Amino acid sequence: MHHGSGNVFFLSEQNRYLKKELKMTKKVAINWDQLGFDYIKTDYRYLSFWKEGQWDDGVLTEDNVLHLGEAAPCLHYGQQCFEGLKAYRTKAGEIQLFRVDQNARRFQDSCQRLLMPVIPEATFIKACIDVVKANEAYIPPYGTGGSLYIRPMMIGVGNSVAVKPANEYIFTVFCMPVGAYFKGGLTPVNFMVSDYDRAACNGTGQQKVGGNYAASMLAHEIAVRKGYADCIYLDPTTHTKIEEVGAANFFGITRDNRFVTPDSPSILPSITKYSLLYLAEHVLGMAVSEEDVFIDELDQFSEAGACGTAAVITPIGGIFHHNRLHVFYSQTEVGPVTKKLYDTLTAIQLGDLAGPEGWITHL
Ligand SMILES: Cc1ncc(COP(=O)(O)O)c(C=O)c1O
């Protein structure tokens, strides 16, 4: 394993280096209003190796290419996990992270499920902060709707063909500027129910591991080909209850104004979803619940949405199931409760509204 040909900076030297870099107030040629969710190479990423039972000190490097052995278990047996979170530019020009501690904990859970070494919460958070600071020029300005997406990941490396945990690991964090994940922002989009499952009921649906996503690509492709934004997965055991909306969680607003979201062991515990559960209850004064959401009982909802770091809140216009499109509030307009939730959540993420204790990390 080597660090590649790019510049590598050890963290002990890094603060000095970063200060020099930031003074240069680099400008990058990016059309902030046109950003989607495509890869853009930024200047620095964090890279750390685990060997012989311990993590090294970690570096920031300019090299965006990983050098792996051909028998690395991540390549054959999917021993890898990842996270996704965002850094935001506030109106005052400051930078903040949203609930990074929650991503750190979910990452540890994924590592444990796949028998990978855990990353201490403080190391995870510091790596994210260092990468954001080193790539400050790529953080979209306030008001553009863009943000800096941060992608931490761990892979099992070292040559080992047997189906067993790797003996070496790489933890890396890169970032890129992003705009809307589903085109159209707060415009509702339609989804179709898939016959495929993304995860088994006692499998890895609760963890953010690559295998879940590989298993979801065909269902996604079929939905997109048929003109839908993405597919909806039902529970793998009975195929009667809503689980996920593509790579986002589902929520519905009942006709009696409750915020309802599915409860299942094979759903990824969305940090956005738990934030909305809190905001619906404590800011909007709604009753909230995690419960079974039967696909045959969509009439109970006056509004529905998909939520996640990438999706933020995407209103669901309708869900296609059994040859029929069930429309919630409207296929063209966002519903009033969904709009209020969106405004509250994004105001906290962008620093316009103070969030609950501990939600925001100021850089
Ligand atoms: C399958 C899946 N569900 C839900 C979510 C939403 O989780 P979060 O709100 O933590 O981003 C994600 C990630 O964005 C996901 O990949």
The ligand as an SDF file (V2000), in Angstrom:
LIG
                    3D

 16 16  0  0  0  0  0  0  0  0999 V2000
  -31.1560    3.6310    2.0490 C   0  0  0  0  0  0  0  0  0  0  0  0
  -31.1570    4.9720    2.6940 C   0  0  0  0  0  0  0  0  0  0  0  0
  -32.2150    5.3310    3.4540 N   0  0  0  0  0  0  0  0  0  0  0  0
  -32.2750    6.5170    4.0590 C   0  0  0  0  0  0  0  0  0  0  0  0
  -31.2550    7.4540    3.9400 C   0  0  0  0  0  0  0  0  0  0  0  0
  -31.3610    8.7540    4.6280 C   0  0  0  0  0  0  0  0  0  0  0  0
  -30.5180    8.7800    5.7580 O   0  0  0  0  0  0  0  0  0  0  0  0
  -29.9380   10.1510    6.2970 P   0  0  0  0  0  0  0  0  0  0  0  0
  -31.1020   11.0150    6.6180 O   0  0  0  0  0  0  0  0  0  0  0  0
  -29.1750    9.7750    7.5140 O   0  0  0  0  0  0  0  0  0  0  0  0
  -29.1110   10.7130    5.2310 O   0  0  0  0  0  0  0  0  0  0  0  0
  -30.1300    7.1210    3.1730 C   0  0  0  0  0  0  0  0  0  0  0  0
  -28.9930    8.0430    3.0170 C   0  0  0  0  0  0  0  0  0  0  0  0
  -29.0650    9.1730    2.6790 O   0  0  0  0  0  0  0  0  0  0  0  0
  -30.0880    5.8750    2.5260 C   0  0  0  0  0  0  0  0  0  0  0  0
  -29.0370    5.5380    1.7740 O   0  0  0  0  0  0  0  0  0  0  0  0
  1  2  1  0
  2  3  1  0
  2 15  2  0
  3  4  2  0
  4  5  1  0
  5  6  1  0
  5 12  2  0
  6  7  1  0
  7  8  1  0
  8  9  2  0
  8 10  1  0
  8 11  1  0
 12 13  1  0
 12 15  1  0
 13 14  2  0
 15 16  1  0
M  END
$$$$
